[in-house]
Amino acid sequence: MRTLIKNSAIAFLLLAGITTYAQKNDRSLDNYREPDKNGINVFESPKDTVSTFENVKVRIGGSSTIQFQALEHSNLNPSVTVDGVTTNPYQLKEIGSNFNLATANLDLDVALYDGVRMHLRTYLSSRHHPEPYVKGGYFQIDKLEFIKEGFLEDFMKYATIKIGHMENNYGDAHFRRSDNAQAIYNPFVGNLIMDAFTTEVGAELLIRKNGFIGMIGMANGKLNQSINKSANGTTGGASLLAKIGYDKQIDTDLRFRLTGSIYNTGYVPSSYLYNADRAGSRYYGVMIPATASGDNFRSGRYDPGFKNQITAVMINPFIKYKGLEFFGTIERTSGKSNAELEDRKANQFSGELIYRFGNNENFYIGSRYNTVDSEDASGDDVEISRFQIAGGWFMTKNILMKVEYVNQKYDGYKATSSFADGKFNGLMAEAVISF
């Protein structure tokens, strides 16, 4: 515990100490999504042909986040009698109200050359890891001037290349989710129930022209990199990604965006599309059996357990009219575990309605309804639903205070599951600093 407190304190002091430096950057880097309020409703990093590059420039930034949690949970909670002894293996751990662990990120963004930028994110403190560790890093290339002046200039006006160990650009929901302490883009406290997020070594080519978006990418399908061969004699397979869409500011009041994405793997030793978030869930301790030895740092989320031959498709509409915005997620995925012969399927639907108001839209209220129905590995056809109401206040462009009421229910699980007739609900409050 003292180690956790020490690391959290060091992270906070480091982030606080460099805030002054970060605040001086009105336009910190070219083709860069700002980590503060200005980055909200920005999806892929902006594409701008105007260059401000003069010399190598290092931008040090980060984020720090803490929640106060007041949740309750319950389930069917049956007793089981074996050899005359009655036990209750499905009773849930008792939880109360208090603060969660403060989390922190450290970001290094470096303009290396005209049109070439590097990004590196380190989790200084997270729910799952008491020690700092690197999430990933990548190069973003918007010009090829380092090869030859004017090289493929007409093509690179519309193209962006990313290479590295990075967050896959599957769907649009990952642009609005909380990434450990970077929670300023998320109007809610929790992410989606079936949280599609993974970091793999790969490359992506993004083309944008006149509002149209096209992306194709390839990665090695691994969260944890290794050269060891598996049982079939290979070191792994590959993940293929693609996205197509349209994003247009119709006029000063109306913006419309619609994208469709696909993520597909052949053979990979173990895909992590729905359980790669090593930082952990925002809903601490919920729905964990009293007999469990660990914390289950992904509590409150659902992982369908697909490890091989995954095909996932996500469609995301986004509409913003003045202060009112809607963001939706329609997702269908299929796959199987390494021991299964037949594919299973899982579907996810989510709709968010947000209203931003006040001076510079510094306040917002919103709601989200999120459901997942899945052919579970247990053989059950399960359904999980979540309803959230949230409100937020941007004290400055770098500081966000938000509150949320969440109500999540589990249906379709056998009586011998800790999720049988399960539910959790209550209030969450979150403070976010990001710069």
C-alpha positions as CSV (number, residue, x, y, z in Angstrom):
1,M,0.0,0.0,0.0
2,R,2.8,2.4,0.8
3,T,4.3,1.7,-2.6
4,L,1.0,2.6,-4.3
5,I,0.7,5.8,-2.3
6,K,4.3,6.7,-3.0
7,N,4.0,6.1,-6.8
8,S,0.7,8.1,-6.9
9,A,2.2,11.0,-5.0
10,I,5.3,11.1,-7.3
11,A,3.0,10.9,-10.4
12,F,0.9,13.8,-9.1
13,L,3.8,16.0,-8.2
14,L,5.5,15.3,-11.6
15,L,2.3,16.2,-13.5
16,A,1.6,19.3,-11.4
17,G,5.2,20.4,-11.8
18,I,5.1,20.5,-15.6
19,T,1.7,22.0,-16.0
20,T,3.1,25.5,-16.4
21,Y,5.3,24.3,-19.3
22,A,2.4,22.6,-21.0
23,Q,0.0,25.6,-20.7
24,K,2.3,27.8,-22.7
25,N,1.7,25.8,-25.8
26,D,-1.4,27.4,-27.6
27,R,-0.6,25.3,-30.7
28,S,1.8,22.7,-29.3
29,L,2.4,20.5,-32.3
30,D,1.3,20.0,-35.9
31,N,-1.4,17.4,-36.7
32,Y,-2.0,16.8,-33.0
33,R,-5.1,16.1,-30.9
34,E,-4.9,18.4,-27.9
35,P,-5.2,16.5,-24.6
36,D,-7.5,19.1,-23.0
37,K,-11.0,20.3,-23.7
38,N,-10.0,21.3,-27.3
39,G,-9.5,17.6,-28.1
40,I,-13.2,16.7,-27.4
41,N,-15.0,15.3,-30.5
42,V,-11.7,15.1,-32.4
43,F,-11.3,11.6,-33.7
44,E,-8.2,10.9,-35.8
45,S,-5.5,13.5,-35.3
46,P,-6.1,16.6,-37.5
47,K,-4.5,16.9,-40.9
48,D,-3.1,20.3,-41.7
49,T,-0.7,21.2,-44.5
50,V,0.6,24.2,-42.7
51,S,3.9,23.5,-41.0
52,T,5.3,25.2,-37.9
53,F,8.4,22.9,-37.6
54,E,11.7,24.6,-37.0
55,N,13.7,22.3,-34.8
56,V,13.1,19.2,-32.7
57,K,10.4,20.0,-30.2
58,V,9.4,18.0,-27.1
59,R,6.0,18.4,-25.5
60,I,5.7,16.9,-22.0
61,G,2.1,16.4,-20.9
62,G,0.0,14.0,-18.9
63,S,-3.1,13.5,-16.9
64,S,-4.2,12.6,-13.4
65,T,-7.6,11.3,-12.4
66,I,-9.4,10.1,-9.2
67,Q,-12.9,8.9,-8.5
68,F,-15.2,8.7,-5.5
69,Q,-17.3,5.6,-5.7
70,A,-20.6,4.9,-4.0
71,L,-22.0,1.7,-5.6
72,E,-24.0,-1.2,-4.4
73,H,-24.3,-4.7,-6.0
74,S,-26.3,-7.8,-5.5
75,N,-27.2,-11.2,-7.2
76,L,-29.4,-14.2,-6.8
77,N,-27.0,-15.5,-4.2
78,P,-28.1,-19.1,-3.8
79,S,-26.8,-21.5,-1.2
80,V,-25.3,-24.9,-2.1
81,T,-25.4,-28.0,0.1
82,V,-22.6,-30.6,-0.4
83,D,-22.3,-33.6,1.9
84,G,-24.6,-31.9,4.4
85,V,-22.6,-28.7,4.5
86,T,-24.3,-25.6,3.2
87,T,-22.1,-22.9,1.6
88,N,-22.7,-19.8,-0.4
89,P,-20.0,-19.7,-3.1
90,Y,-21.8,-17.1,-5.1
91,Q,-22.1,-14.4,-2.5
92,L,-20.5,-11.2,-3.6
93,K,-17.7,-9.3,-1.8
94,E,-18.9,-6.5,0.3
95,I,-18.1,-3.0,-1.0
96,G,-18.7,0.5,0.4
97,S,-18.1,4.1,-0.5
98,N,-14.7,5.7,-0.7
99,F,-12.1,7.0,-3.1
100,N,-10.5,4.8,-5.7
101,L,-6.8,4.8,-6.5
102,A,-5.6,8.0,-8.2
103,T,-4.3,7.2,-11.7
104,A,-1.8,9.1,-13.8
105,N,-0.3,9.2,-17.3
106,L,2.8,10.7,-18.7
107,D,2.9,11.7,-22.4
108,L,5.9,12.5,-24.5
109,D,5.1,14.0,-28.0
110,V,8.1,15.0,-30.1
111,A,8.2,16.8,-33.4
112,L,11.2,15.1,-35.0
113,Y,11.1,16.6,-38.5
114,D,8.7,18.5,-40.7
115,G,5.6,16.2,-40.8
116,V,7.1,13.5,-38.5
117,R,6.0,13.1,-34.9
118,M,6.5,10.6,-32.1
119,H,4.0,9.7,-29.3
120,L,4.8,7.8,-26.2
121,R,2.4,7.2,-23.3
122,T,3.4,5.7,-19.9
123,Y,0.9,4.7,-17.2
124,L,2.5,6.0,-14.0
125,S,-0.2,4.6,-11.8
126,S,-3.2,2.4,-12.8
127,R,-5.6,0.1,-11.1
128,H,-3.9,-3.1,-12.4
129,H,-0.3,-2.1,-12.0
130,P,1.3,-0.3,-9.0
131,E,4.5,0.3,-11.0
132,P,4.8,2.6,-14.1
133,Y,4.8,0.8,-17.5
134,V,4.6,1.9,-21.1
135,K,1.3,1.6,-22.9
136,G,2.9,2.1,-26.3
137,G,4.4,4.5,-28.8
138,Y,4.3,5.2,-32.5
139,F,5.5,7.5,-35.3
140,Q,3.0,9.6,-37.2
141,I,4.1,10.7,-40.6
142,D,2.2,13.4,-42.5
143,K,5.0,14.4,-44.9
144,L,7.9,12.5,-46.6
145,E,10.2,15.5,-46.7
146,F,12.9,13.5,-44.9
147,I,13.2,11.3,-48.0
148,K,13.3,14.2,-50.5
149,E,11.8,17.7,-50.6
150,G,8.4,17.5,-52.1
151,F,8.4,13.7,-52.2
152,L,4.9,12.4,-52.9
153,E,3.7,15.8,-51.9
154,D,0.3,15.6,-53.6
155,F,-0.4,12.2,-52.0
156,M,0.7,13.2,-48.5
157,K,-1.7,16.2,-48.5
158,Y,-4.3,13.6,-47.8
159,A,-2.4,10.7,-46.2
160,T,-1.3,9.9,-42.7
161,I,0.9,6.9,-41.8
162,K,1.3,5.5,-38.3
163,I,3.8,2.9,-37.3
164,G,4.6,1.4,-33.9
165,H,3.2,-0.5,-30.9
166,M,0.0,1.4,-30.7
167,E,-3.8,1.6,-30.0
168,N,-5.6,0.1,-33.0
169,N,-7.9,2.4,-34.9
170,Y,-10.9,0.0,-34.8
171,G,-14.2,1.9,-34.5
172,D,-14.7,5.4,-33.2
173,A,-15.6,4.5,-29.6
174,H,-12.0,4.3,-28.6
175,F,-11.6,8.0,-29.3
176,R,-14.1,8.8,-26.6
177,R,-13.1,6.2,-24.0
178,S,-11.0,6.9,-20.8
179,D,-7.5,5.7,-21.3
180,N,-6.4,5.2,-17.7
181,A,-6.0,8.8,-16.4
182,Q,-6.8,10.4,-19.8
183,A,-10.5,10.8,-19.1
184,I,-11.3,14.3,-20.4
185,Y,-12.7,13.1,-23.7
186,N,-15.2,10.8,-22.0
187,P,-18.4,12.5,-20.9
188,F,-19.1,9.5,-18.6
189,V,-17.0,7.8,-15.9
190,G,-17.1,4.2,-17.4
191,N,-16.3,2.9,-20.8
192,L,-18.5,0.6,-22.9
193,I,-19.5,-2.8,-21.4
194,M,-17.7,-4.6,-24.2
195,D,-14.7,-2.3,-24.4
196,A,-12.9,-2.8,-27.8
197,F,-9.3,-1.6,-27.2
198,T,-6.0,-3.2,-27.9
199,T,-2.4,-2.2,-28.5
200,E,-0.5,-4.2,-31.1
201,V,2.6,-3.7,-33.3
202,G,1.6,-2.6,-36.7
203,A,1.1,0.1,-39.3
204,E,-1.9,2.1,-40.6
205,L,-2.5,4.2,-43.7
206,L,-5.2,6.8,-43.4
207,I,-6.6,8.8,-46.3
208,R,-8.8,11.9,-45.9
209,K,-10.2,14.0,-48.7
210,N,-13.3,16.2,-48.9
211,G,-14.7,14.6,-45.8
212,F,-14.2,11.1,-46.9
213,I,-12.2,8.7,-44.7
214,G,-10.4,5.5,-45.6
215,M,-8.0,3.5,-43.5
216,I,-6.3,0.2,-43.9
217,G,-3.9,-1.4,-41.4
218,M,-2.1,-4.5,-40.3
219,A,-0.8,-5.6,-36.9
220,N,0.7,-8.7,-35.4
221,G,-2.3,-9.6,-33.2
222,K,-0.3,-9.6,-30.0
223,L,-0.7,-7.6,-26.8
224,N,2.4,-9.1,-25.2
225,Q,5.2,-9.3,-27.8
226,S,7.1,-12.6,-28.0
227,I,9.2,-14.5,-30.5
228,N,8.4,-17.9,-28.9
229,K,6.6,-20.4,-31.2
230,S,3.2,-21.8,-30.2
231,A,2.0,-25.3,-30.5
232,N,1.4,-25.0,-34.3
233,G,5.0,-24.0,-34.9
234,T,4.5,-20.2,-35.6
235,T,5.2,-17.1,-33.6
236,G,1.6,-15.8,-34.4
237,G,-0.6,-14.5,-37.1
238,A,-1.9,-11.0,-38.0
239,S,-4.7,-8.6,-37.5
240,L,-6.2,-6.7,-40.4
241,L,-8.1,-3.4,-39.9
242,A,-10.1,-1.2,-42.2
243,K,-12.3,1.9,-41.8
244,I,-14.4,3.8,-44.2
245,G,-16.5,6.9,-43.4
246,Y,-17.5,10.5,-43.9
247,D,-16.9,13.4,-41.6
248,K,-18.1,16.9,-42.5
249,Q,-18.8,20.2,-40.8
250,I,-22.0,21.0,-42.8
251,D,-22.2,24.5,-41.5
252,T,-21.3,26.4,-38.3
253,D,-24.0,24.6,-36.4
254,L,-24.1,21.1,-37.8
255,R,-21.5,18.4,-38.0
256,F,-22.1,14.8,-39.3
257,R,-19.8,11.8,-39.1
258,L,-20.5,8.2,-40.0
259,T,-17.9,5.4,-40.0
260,G,-17.7,1.6,-40.4
261,S,-14.8,-0.4,-39.2
262,I,-13.7,-4.0,-39.3
263,Y,-11.1,-6.0,-37.3
264,N,-10.2,-9.5,-38.3
265,T,-7.6,-12.0,-37.2
266,G,-6.6,-15.4,-38.6
267,Y,-4.6,-17.5,-36.3
268,V,-3.1,-15.7,-33.3
269,P,-2.0,-17.3,-30.1
270,S,-4.5,-15.2,-28.0
271,S,-6.4,-12.1,-29.2
272,Y,-7.0,-9.4,-26.7
273,L,-9.5,-7.2,-28.4
274,Y,-11.9,-7.0,-25.5
275,N,-9.6,-7.5,-22.5
276,A,-6.4,-5.6,-23.5
277,D,-7.0,-2.6,-21.2
278,R,-4.4,-3.3,-18.6
279,A,-5.4,-0.1,-16.7
280,G,-8.7,-1.5,-15.5
281,S,-12.3,-0.6,-15.1
282,R,-13.7,2.4,-13.3
283,Y,-16.2,0.3,-11.3
284,Y,-14.0,-1.1,-8.6
285,G,-15.0,-4.4,-7.0
286,V,-18.4,-4.9,-8.5
287,M,-19.9,-8.4,-9.1
288,I,-16.8,-10.1,-7.6
289,P,-17.5,-13.3,-5.6
290,A,-16.5,-13.3,-2.0
291,T,-14.4,-16.4,-2.6
292,A,-12.4,-14.8,-5.4
293,S,-8.7,-14.3,-4.6
294,G,-8.1,-11.3,-6.9
295,D,-9.6,-8.0,-7.6
296,N,-10.7,-8.7,-11.2
297,F,-9.5,-5.3,-12.4
298,R,-11.9,-5.4,-15.4
299,S,-15.0,-5.7,-13.1
300,G,-18.2,-4.3,-14.7
301,R,-17.1,-5.1,-18.2
302,Y,-17.8,-8.1,-20.4
303,D,-15.3,-10.1,-22.4
304,P,-16.8,-12.7,-24.7
305,G,-13.6,-14.8,-24.5
306,F,-12.8,-14.8,-28.2
307,K,-9.2,-15.8,-28.6
308,N,-9.0,-16.9,-32.2
309,Q,-10.3,-16.1,-35.7
310,I,-12.1,-12.9,-34.6
311,T,-14.2,-10.8,-37.0
312,A,-15.6,-7.6,-35.4
313,V,-17.5,-4.9,-37.2
314,M,-18.4,-1.6,-35.6
315,I,-20.6,1.3,-37.0
316,N,-20.5,4.7,-35.4
317,P,-22.8,7.6,-36.2
318,F,-22.0,11.0,-34.7
319,I,-24.1,14.1,-35.1
320,K,-23.6,17.5,-33.4
321,Y,-26.0,20.4,-33.8
322,K,-25.0,23.4,-31.8
323,G,-24.7,22.1,-28.2
324,L,-26.6,18.8,-28.8
325,E,-24.7,15.7,-29.9
326,F,-25.4,12.1,-30.4
327,F,-22.8,9.3,-30.6
328,G,-23.8,5.7,-31.4
329,T,-22.2,2.3,-31.5
330,I,-23.5,-0.8,-33.3
331,E,-21.1,-3.7,-33.0
332,R,-21.2,-7.3,-34.1
333,T,-18.4,-9.7,-33.4
334,S,-17.7,-13.4,-33.6
335,G,-14.9,-15.8,-32.7
336,K,-14.0,-18.7,-30.4
337,S,-11.7,-19.7,-27.7
338,N,-8.7,-21.9,-28.5
339,A,-10.6,-24.9,-27.2
340,E,-13.8,-24.3,-29.2
341,L,-14.7,-25.7,-32.6
342,E,-17.6,-23.4,-33.5
343,D,-17.8,-19.6,-33.5
344,R,-19.9,-17.7,-31.0
345,K,-21.4,-14.3,-31.5
346,A,-21.8,-11.1,-29.4
347,N,-23.6,-7.9,-30.2
348,Q,-23.3,-4.5,-28.6
349,F,-25.5,-1.4,-29.0
350,S,-24.9,2.0,-27.4
351,G,-26.4,5.5,-27.7
352,E,-25.2,8.7,-26.1
353,L,-27.0,11.9,-26.0
354,I,-25.0,14.9,-24.7
355,Y,-26.0,18.5,-24.4
356,R,-23.2,21.0,-23.9
357,F,-24.0,24.5,-22.7
358,G,-22.8,27.6,-21.0
359,N,-19.9,29.9,-21.9
360,N,-17.7,27.9,-24.4
361,E,-19.8,24.8,-23.6
362,N,-18.1,24.5,-20.2
363,F,-21.0,22.5,-18.9
364,Y,-22.8,19.3,-20.1
365,I,-25.5,16.8,-19.2
366,G,-26.0,13.5,-20.9
367,S,-27.2,9.9,-20.8
368,R,-26.1,6.6,-22.3
369,Y,-27.8,3.3,-22.8
370,N,-25.6,0.4,-23.6
371,T,-26.5,-3.3,-24.1
372,V,-24.6,-6.5,-24.9
373,D,-26.2,-9.8,-25.9
374,S,-23.8,-12.7,-26.3
375,E,-23.5,-16.5,-26.7
376,D,-21.4,-16.9,-23.6
377,A,-18.6,-19.5,-23.3
378,S,-20.6,-21.0,-20.4
379,G,-23.4,-21.9,-22.9
380,D,-25.7,-19.3,-21.6
381,D,-27.3,-16.6,-23.9
382,V,-26.6,-13.6,-21.7
383,E,-27.7,-10.0,-21.8
384,I,-26.1,-7.1,-19.9
385,S,-27.6,-3.6,-19.9
386,R,-26.3,-0.4,-18.5
387,F,-28.0,3.0,-18.1
388,Q,-25.9,6.1,-17.2
389,I,-26.8,9.7,-16.5
390,A,-23.9,12.2,-16.2
391,G,-23.0,15.8,-15.8
392,G,-19.8,17.7,-16.1
393,W,-18.1,21.1,-15.5
394,F,-14.9,22.2,-17.2
395,M,-13.4,24.5,-14.5
396,T,-10.7,25.3,-17.1
397,K,-9.8,23.6,-20.4
398,N,-7.5,21.3,-18.4
399,I,-9.8,20.5,-15.4
400,L,-13.0,18.5,-15.6
401,M,-15.3,17.6,-12.7
402,K,-18.0,15.0,-13.6
403,V,-20.6,12.9,-11.8
404,E,-22.5,9.9,-13.0
405,Y,-25.4,7.6,-11.9
406,V,-25.0,4.1,-13.3
407,N,-27.4,1.1,-13.2
408,Q,-26.2,-2.2,-14.7
409,K,-28.1,-5.5,-14.9
410,Y,-27.2,-9.0,-15.9
411,D,-29.7,-11.5,-17.4
412,G,-29.6,-15.0,-18.7
413,Y,-26.9,-16.4,-16.4
414,K,-27.5,-19.8,-14.6
415,A,-28.3,-19.8,-10.9
416,T,-24.8,-21.3,-10.4
417,S,-23.2,-18.0,-11.6
418,S,-22.3,-15.1,-9.5
419,F,-23.9,-12.9,-12.2
420,A,-27.3,-14.6,-11.9
421,D,-29.9,-11.8,-11.6
422,G,-26.9,-9.6,-10.8
423,K,-26.9,-5.8,-10.8
424,F,-24.9,-2.8,-9.5
425,N,-25.9,0.8,-9.2
426,G,-25.0,4.0,-7.6
427,L,-23.1,7.2,-7.9
428,M,-19.6,8.0,-9.2
429,A,-17.7,11.3,-9.1
430,E,-14.5,11.9,-11.1
431,A,-12.0,14.7,-11.2
432,V,-9.7,14.9,-14.3
433,I,-6.6,17.0,-15.0
434,S,-5.2,16.7,-18.5
435,F,-2.6,18.9,-20.3
